Amino acid sequence: GEETWDNLRLSAEVQDTFMTYEIYDDEITLRLVQEACRVLGVSSEVVLKLFGEYFFSFCKMSGYDSMLRTLGGNLVEFIENLDALHSYLALSYQEMNAPSFRVERISDSRTLLHYYSKRKGLHPIVPGIIEAVAKDFFGCRVTMTVLEQAEEEEDEKGSREHIVFLMTEESEGTQTDALPHAQARGQEKGPERLTGSNLQSFCPSYPGRLWIDLKTFCSAFPFHIVFDQDLLVKQSGVNIQKLVPGLQMRGAQLRQYFSVVHPEVALSISSIKKFINSQFVLKAKRETLPEDLRNQPLLKLRGQMVWMPSLSCMLYLCSPKLRSLQELEERGLHLADIAPHDTTRDLILLNQQRLAEIELSNQLERKKEELRILSRHLEVEKKKTETLLYAMLPRHVANQLKEGQQVEAGEFKVCTVLFSDVVTFTNICAACEPIHIVHMLNSMYSKFDRLTNIHDVYKVETIGDAYMVVGGVPIPKDTHAERVANFALAMRIAAREVTNPITKQPIQIRVGLHTGPVLAGVVGEKMPRYCLFGDTVNTASRMESHGIPDHIHLSPFTYRVLKDKPFEIRERGEINVKGKGLMTTYFLLKNLQWSEEQIMGRGERGACVYRDDQQEAAHPDGKEAFHTSLHFLTYFLIIEEHMNTGDNRTLSHKGQSCSSSLLPSSDDVTPNGLALRNFLTDYSEPLEYGLPPESVTVNSRLCTLL
């Protein structure tokens, strides 16, 4: 199938596109054959023979069925006319290097088939084609064995392969008995045809004398040559004498003026007799042409050889070998130079239109190939787009948006939300270049993103150094708290692998968890985002902001879910949480059953470590984009103006004004709203961080968000 072909093609280092009228080196074919032999474990002869059988079927399916059936009434006639078929196909496939065939009948059931070709190593294709033709067209079975195999030198033309096959007919009865079968099959494609075998009883009548004089004959057949066994020209047509004046000389030697192009045999009577049923193509030699014709393309003649035993001479009935009006003009010829009865006239005119159609076909095929390549590239880009979309939104949500559906908000009765941030991130931003911050966050977030796949939790978003994760959303899971807790332990370990660009020491993070109900849905159209809403998000954010470095802070609700699980948890005590009042909180210390290797998923190759209800992770590994909002940018500009003026009152006044106008309401518990409210609160009370407002520089927490 297609997969096997692709494997063979890649192994043989062969391109996957082939144009119909393009010429390809046989080395490509042989490389593919060698790979097929290696994969299938068979010999090259077997592969090439199978290819021959398939090639015959392919030719029939490609519209050559009727043409092939009309070549002959039996298998021998079919083979004898293959060279003529190749000559016709050469009109379309101009650089076609076709083989030649010669048949010698030994007995009724045994025939010698001579195969000549300059393309070496492809002869096993012949038995595949011939056996398929015999079975399909003539209802007989033949077997072919190689009797002789030789390499013949052809003077200036190099060498060619000469293979002699013994073709043995194994049909029931004679081949003539099989003709009704072949005719019945042929009737499916057209009307009943007469064949040579149907006319065996016909007996022609001949006149007592030849009723045509020499002058009329030479004019009616302007392109013909009669030569004897020594290749001495005895007679020639008037137009061929005009183009090759040397033929008018008495005792002109044919070999002096012409060479054989097809079939590839020596120019001698004995060689010509062997291929007497073939079409012969002769080419004029440039040095024998008149001066005004030597710079033009050489004249080629195409026709048949007829042996005249009574005269011991050979008649070459031919006409110029031309494909188009352009070739006619290049050789200084006109349609009037070709006899009216010669079909070469019609062939030139018809082929002129055919050449235009071939060029259009080539252009169409090239455009088709370009379209196929573009479609493949489009598919790759589509997959990249889908990967990016799945990184931004849950898969089922992204699929709904792709289909143009409205994504309804969903209520999740219970889930666990996690927030984390980097300890002393503001100090780090104030003391180093922004690019160092980007590298640090990218390294940290890449590790965190991998862990979301390991523990099958959903990353909601990142804002600066803040990282938000939820378990049990968008796909509800009973183990949501356990997954998020293990993820928190893993991200704390991963953070220690990231270096502070200032101190060159491992960074520390604060982590906060809370469990409760949320409302989740897609917000926005141009840049849709999957957001969580509810007091659970606000409380989780407070657990993070009220935590201590390198600790995982649990709300009492999360503690109740985890207390019976294999975790070591220590009570922190009662603390005052902004907006929540007094709360008894806890610290998650470790997992009592899992090792660090299991928590980090180092033996899982990035796969989820949970075996129950595994789901594909929503985010692949990769760099995380940084997002900001107009609220943060506005407040950042106020801080920058304060640094330029040094007026604390301006900062206080504008900050309060900004806070009152930009601070989200207490009902806004989206990640952006929570982060903004925490930021404004933090900078309204900078002493919590041990920094006066005057020390806040442009390299502040918000600088990395731009």
N, C-alpha and C positions, 0 to 999 in steps of 0.2 A: 504494500500500500504506500501511501504518501510518506509515512514515517520511515519506512525502509528506504525509499528513494532518497529522502533527505539525508539519511545516514550515509548511504553510498556516495551521494554527491559531495558531502562534506569531507568524507574520508579521501575521496579522489581529488579534492580541491577543485571542484568544477562549479561554475556559476549555475544559478537556478533558472536562468532565462535563456531561451533559444529562439532566434528569429527564423521564420520560415525560409526566407530567401538569402539568409546569411550563410557563408561558407565557414565550416569549422574543421580544424585539423583532426586527422584520424587518431592522433595521440590522445585526445579527449575521450574518444570512444573506447580505445584500448584500456585507458586508466579505469573507466567505469566497469568494463568487462572484468578486469583484474580484481577490482574490489568486490564485484558480485561473486566471482569465483571464491574469493576468500571468505565472504560471509555465508554463502550457500554451501561451500565445501564441494564444488563440482569443477569439472575442467572447463577451459575456455571454449572448447568445441561444443560442449553441451549448451552453454549460455548463448553462443552465437547462433546455433541452430534454432534455439527457442526464439531468439530475436528475429530470425528469418521468418518463422511462422507468424509471429506477431506483426511483422512489417507487412506481410501480405494482407492480413486482416485490416491493418491500419490504412493501407492503400484503398481497399474496398470501401471502408467507412468514410474516406476522404473524398469520394466521388469519382474514383478511377475504375469502378467496377465494370461499367459498360465498355470502357476503352480496353481493359484487360481481356474481357471475354471475346472481343472481336479480333484479337491478334492471330488466332489460328483455330482450325477445327479439331486439332488433336494436340497432344503435348509437344510433339516434335515441331510442328508448325508454330506453336506458341513460343518456344525457345528461339527458333530461327528469326522471329520478328521482334525479339526483345531489343536488339540493337536499333531498329527503326523507332521503337518507342522511346528509347533513350535519346535519340536524335531529336525527336519532337520535344521532349521535356527540356532539352538543352536550350530551347527558345526562351523558357521561363527561368531556368536555373543555368545562367550563362557560363558559370565556372564549374559546371558539373563534370566530374571525372568518372565516367561510367565504365564498367567492364565490357568485354566483348565475349560472345558465345558462338561456338561452332559445334554442330551436331554431326556425328557419323553413325549411320544405322548399321548395326552388325547383324541383327536378326529382328524378327517381329517383336520380341520382348526385351531385347538388349540393345542399348544405345550408348555410344561414347559421347560424353559432353565435355568439350574443351572450354575451359574458363581462363580468360586472359585479363589481367588487371595490374596496374601500377601500385595499387593500394594493397600492400602485403599484409597477410595475417587475417583477412576477412573472408576467406573462401568457405569456412563452415557455415556462413549465412546461406549459401546457395542451396544445399540440401533442404534446409528448412523451408525456403521459398518454393522450390520445385515440388517437394512432396505435398505441401499445402495446396498448390495450384492443381496438381493431379487429382487430389481427393475432392476438392471443391468444384472445379470446373469440368473435369472429365470422368469423375466417378471411378477412378482407378487408384491403386496403391503402387507406389514405386519405392525402391530402396536405392540409395546412392552410396557408393564406396569410392574412396580415392585410390586410383591405380598408379598414377604418376604425379610427381610434384617437382617442378624444375623452375629455375630462374633463367630467363633468356635476355641476352644483351641486344639492344636495339640501336647500335651505333650512337648517334648524337642524342637519342631520346632516352638514354639510360637503360635500365633493366625493368623487366616486368615479370610477374608471377604467372606461370602456366600450370594449371591443375587439370588433370584428366580424371573425370568421374565415370564410373561404370553405372549406368542407370538401368535398373532391372524392373520390369513391370510385373506386379504380383496380383493384378486384378483377376476376377473370375471371368474368363472369356477374353476376347480380344479388345483392343482399345476401341475398335469400331462399334462393338456392342455397347460400349459405355457412352457413345455419343447421344443417344436419346436422353440419357440421364442428364448430360451436360446441357442439352437443348432445353429440357424441361426447367432446369434451374435458370437458364438464361431468359426464358419467357417471362419470368417475374420482373425482369428489368426492361423488356422491350419486345417488339414483334419477333416472329420466328425468322431466323437467319439461315441462309444457305452456307455451307462450308465446303472446303475442298473435297472432303470425302463424299459429299452428296453428289458431286459432279464426276465421279469416277467413270461413269458410263459414257460421258460426253466424248465425241470424236470430232475434232475440228477438220475443216477442209482448207487446202492451200492452193493458190493459183499456180498455173504452169510456169509463169515468169513473174518477175518483179515489175509491177506497174508504177514505177517512179524513177525518174532520172536522177543522176547524181546532183545536179545543180539545185533541183527542187528539194531533194532530201537535205542537203547542207543548209538550205535556207529555212526549211520547215523545222529543222532541229539545229538551231544556231549554236547550241552548246553540246557537241558530241565529239568523241575521239575514237578512232579505230586504230589499233596497234597490234603488231604481230608478237610472236613468242620472244623475239629479241627486243621488244619494247620500241620498235621503230614505228613512227606515226605514219599511217597509210592514208588517213582521211580525217578531216575535222570540220566543225561547223564554222559558218562565216563570222559570227560574233566572237567566238573564242580565238579565231585567227586575228581579229582586230585587236584584242587585248593582249594576246601572246603571239606577236608576229613571227617568232621563230618556228612556229608549227608549220608555216608555209614552205619551209625549206625541205627539199627532198632528203630523206634519211634522217630526219629530226629524231632525236632520242627522247622518249617520254620522261625518263629519269632526269634528264638534263633540265627540264622545265618545270617539273612537278614533283612533289613529295606527298606521301600518304599521311593523312592526319588521323583518319579513322576508317577501318579498324587499325590498330597499331601493329601492322605487319610490314614486311619488306615489300618494296615495289617490284614484284616479279610475278610471272604468270602462275607459277606453282602456289605462291602464297595467296594470290587473288582467287584461284580456284577453290582453295580451302574455305574461303569466306564468300563464295559466289552468291549466297543468299543474303548477304549483309549489304547495308548501304555504305558506299564509299565516299569519303571526303578527301579531295586532293587540294593542295595549296600550291600556288605558283611561286617560283623562286624569284626573289627580288632582282637578282643580277641579270635575269633574262628578260625583264620587262623593258618597255621603252623608257627613255629618260623622263618624260613627263608623267609617268605612272609610278616611278620608283619611290617617290616620297609619300605615296598614298597607301592606305591599308591594303594588304595583299589580297588578291582575288582567291576565293575558295569556291570549289565546285562540289556539288553534292548530287549523287545519282547512283545508278546500279550498273554492275558489270554483267555483260551477256557474252558467253563464250559461243563462238561460231565454228563448230568443228569442221565444216566443209572448207572453210577458208583458213583454219588454224589461226584465227585472229580473235581479239577481244574488242567488243563494242562497249564504250563507256557513254551511256545516255545520262546527261546531267544538266544542271542549271546552276546559276550562281547561288551560293549559300548566303542569303541575306535575311536579316531579321526586321529591318525598319527602313523607312525612307531616308533616314540619315545615313545608314550604311550604303544605300544605293547611290546617294549623292557623293559620298566620300570616295567611292571607287570610279567616279566619272561615268556612271551608268544611268539609264533612264528606263522607265517601264516599257518603252517602245523597243528596247533591246531584248526584251524577254518575249518569247513566242506567245501569241494569244492563248494557245491551248495549255500553256505551262501554268500550273496552279501556284507557282512562285509569286505571280502577280497578286493573286488573292491573299496568299500568305503574308506578303509584305504589308498590304493594306489592313488586313485583319489584325496582324500582330502589332501594328502601330497603335491601335486602340488597346490591345492587350497589354502592351508595355506601360501605357498610361494607367491602366487598371492595376497592374502590378505595383507601380510606384505608389498609387493611392493605398493599396493593400499594405505596402511596407510602412507607409506613414501611419496608417490605422493601427498596425501591429506595434509600432514604436510607441504610439500614444497609449495603447492598451497596456504596454509594459510599464510606461511611466505612471499610468494610473494605478497599476498594481503596486508599484513601489510606494507611491504616495499613500495608497490605502494601508500598506503595511506600516509606514511611518505614522499615519494618522492613528492606527490602532495602538502603536507604542505611546504616542502622546496622549491618547485617551486613557490608557492605563496609568500614565503618570498623573493625569488630572484626577482620575478616580482615587489614586493613592493619596494625593494631596487632599482631596475632599474627605476621604475617610479619616485623614489625620485631623481634620477640623471638626467633623461631626460623626456621631455614631453611624455605623454602616446602614442600619435600617432607615434612619432619618435621611441620610445622604441619598439612598435609593429612592425614597419618596420624593425628595426635592428634584432629583434627576427626571422623574416621571411627571413632574409638574403638579404633584399632589400637595394639598395643604397638610402640613404636619401639625397635628393636634397636640396641645400640651397634655402632659400626663402627671398624675399624682402618684407618688410612691410613699406608701404608708411608713416604711422604715428603711433607712439607709445610713451609711456612715460616711461623713465628710472629713477630709483631712486638709489642713493648711500647714505650710512650712515656709520659713524664710531664713536668710543667712544672718548669723549674729555679727554685729558691728559692720553691716554692709555699708552703712553711710560713711563710716571712717575709711573703709577700703576705697569707696568711690572718690572720696576727697583727696586721697593720697596717691592715686595712680592714674594712668591714661585710660580713657574710655575703652580702647581696644582691648586692654588687659582684662577689663570687666567682662567684655563680650566673650573673650576666650574662656574665662573662668566659668561664666554661667553656661556657656555652650557645653563645656566638658561635664559640668554637673547635671544639666538637664538631659544630656545624652544618656547618662547612666540611669537617671530617674525614668526616662522614657522606656528603656529596656526593662526596668523592673515592673512597669505597668503591665507589660506583656506577661512577665513571669507570674504575677499575682492576680492577673485578670481584673484589674481595676481600671476605671475610666478617668483619664486626665481631662479636667474641665478646661483649665487655662493656666497661663503663667503671666504674672504682671511684675516686671522687674525681677526681684529675687524671690517673689512669692510664688509658690507652687500649690495648685489646688487639685485634689483627687477625690473621687467618690466611689464607694463600693455599693453594689445593689442598684445602680442606675447606669445605663438605661435598661439593663436586663436584671430583673430582681433575682437576688440570690440569698439563700438562708445564711450563708457564711460571709456576708458582706463585712461585718465587723472584724472577723478573723483575718480576712484577706487584707483589709486596710491596715490592721495592726502589724501583720507580717511585712507589708509594704513599708510601713513607717520604720520598722527595725532595719529593713534592708537599705532604705534611703539614708539612714543615719550612718550605716557602714560605708555606703558609697560616697557620702560627703567627705569622709575622712581620706578618700583617695584623691580629692581635689585640693590643690595647693592655693593658699592665700598669696596673691601676687606681691603683697607687701612684706609679710613676715616669712614667707616661704614655708609656713606651717599648714597642716591640714585645717580646712575651714570647719566651722561648727554651725549646726542648724538648730532651730527651734521647731518643734512639731506639735500640732494640736489636733485632737480628734473629738468629734461629737456625733451622736447617733440620734436620729429622729426623722420626721416626715419632711418631704420636700415636694415642690412642684417644678417640673422640668419641661422645657420647651425651646423652640427655635425662635430667636429674636433677630430681626433685621432681614432685609431682602438683598441688598447689594453685597453685604458681608455677613451672611447668616452665621449665628453662633448658637451653640447649644448651652443654655444657661440654667442654673438652679436658683430657685426662689424659696424663701422661707426662713423662719427663725433658726432652723438647724444650721444653715450656712453662717449666720451671724454668730451663733454660739461657738461653732468650730473655729471661726476666725479669732474669737476672744480667747479660746484655749491656746491658740498659737501665740498671740500677743502677750498673754500673761504667763507663758511658759519660761523655762530657764534654758540656757545653752546646753546642747547635746542631750536633751531630755525629750521624751514623748509624753505630752500632757493629755490626760484623759478626762472627759467630763463624767459626772456620775452616771449618766445614761449609758455611755459606752462601757463604763466599768461594769455595770449590771449585766451587759451582754457578754463580756469577756471573763467575768470572774470565775465561771465554771469551765473555762477553756484552759488548755495547757500553757498559760502565760504566768510569768512572775510579775506581780503588780504591787506597788508600794503606795500607801496613802500619803498624799501631800498635806492634807489638812484643809481647814476652812480658809478660803481667801475671798477677797472682795473683787468681784468681776464687774467691770464697767457695764452698766446697763442691765446687769443681771442680779446684782446684790451678792450676798454671801453664798458660796458654793463649796462643797467638799469635793476636791479634785484628786486625781491620782497620777502616778507616773508608771508607764509601761517599761519594764526593765528588759525582759528577754522572753523568748519562746523556750519552754522547758523540754520540748520534744525534738525540735528541728535544730540541726547544726547550722553554722554560718553558711556552709556550702549550699545547703538546701534553701535557706532563706534568700540567698543571692542568686539561686537558680543556675549555678555554675556548671552543674552536670546535666542541665536540661536543654542546652543549646538554644536558649531564648524561648523555649516553649513554656506554656503555663504549667506550674507545678501541681495544680489542683486537678484531680482526676474526675471529680464529679461535675457534670454539666459544664465542660470546658467550652469556652466561646472564643472566637477569634478576637485578638486584641484590637482595640480601636485605633491604636497609633503604631506605626512602624518606627524603628530607630531612625534618628536623624536630627538635624538641627531644628531648634524650636524658634519660631518667629517671635519677635518682641512686639508688644502692643502698648499703645498709650491711648489717652483720651483727652478731649479738650479741657476737662476739669483739671487734670494734672498739669497740663501745659500752661493753663492760665495761672495756677498757683505758683508754678515754677518761675514764670515771668515776674511775679510779685517779689519772690525771694531774690531774684537776680537784681531787680531794681533797688531793693534794700541794700544789697552788697555794694551797689554803685553809689548810693547816697549816704549810707551809714546811719539812716534815720530809723531808730527803733520804733518811734511812734508811728511812722508811716507804715512800717511792717505790721505793727499791732492793729492799726486802724484798717488798713487794706486787708489784712489777714482775716480780721473779724468780719469785714464786709464780704470778703470772698467766701468765708466759711458759711455765712448766713445765706448767701445766694447760691453757692455751689454744693454745699453739704447735702447729701441725699437725706431724705426723711428716714425716720426709724423704721418705716415699713419697707424701705428699699434694701433688701438683703441680697441683691445680686452680688457676684464677686467684685464687679467694678465699684458698686456702691460701697461695699464693705471696705475695700482697699482704700477708696478715697476718704471715707470717714475716718479710718484708722490713721491715714497719713496726716489729715488735717489736725486730728487730735494730738498725734505725736509731735507735730511741729508747733502746736499751740502750747504744749508743755515740754519743751526741749530738754528740761532738766532731767526728765526720766531717762534720757540717753546720755546724761553727763555732758551735754554740749549746749552752750549758750547760742541763741539765734545768730549772733554775729559770726560764729565760726562756720555757718552753713555756706558753702561755696557753690560755684557753678557745677562742680563735680559732685552733685548731691545724689540722693537716691533716685531722683527723677531723671538725672542726666542719662542714665542707661536706658531709659524708656524711649528716648527720642530716636 
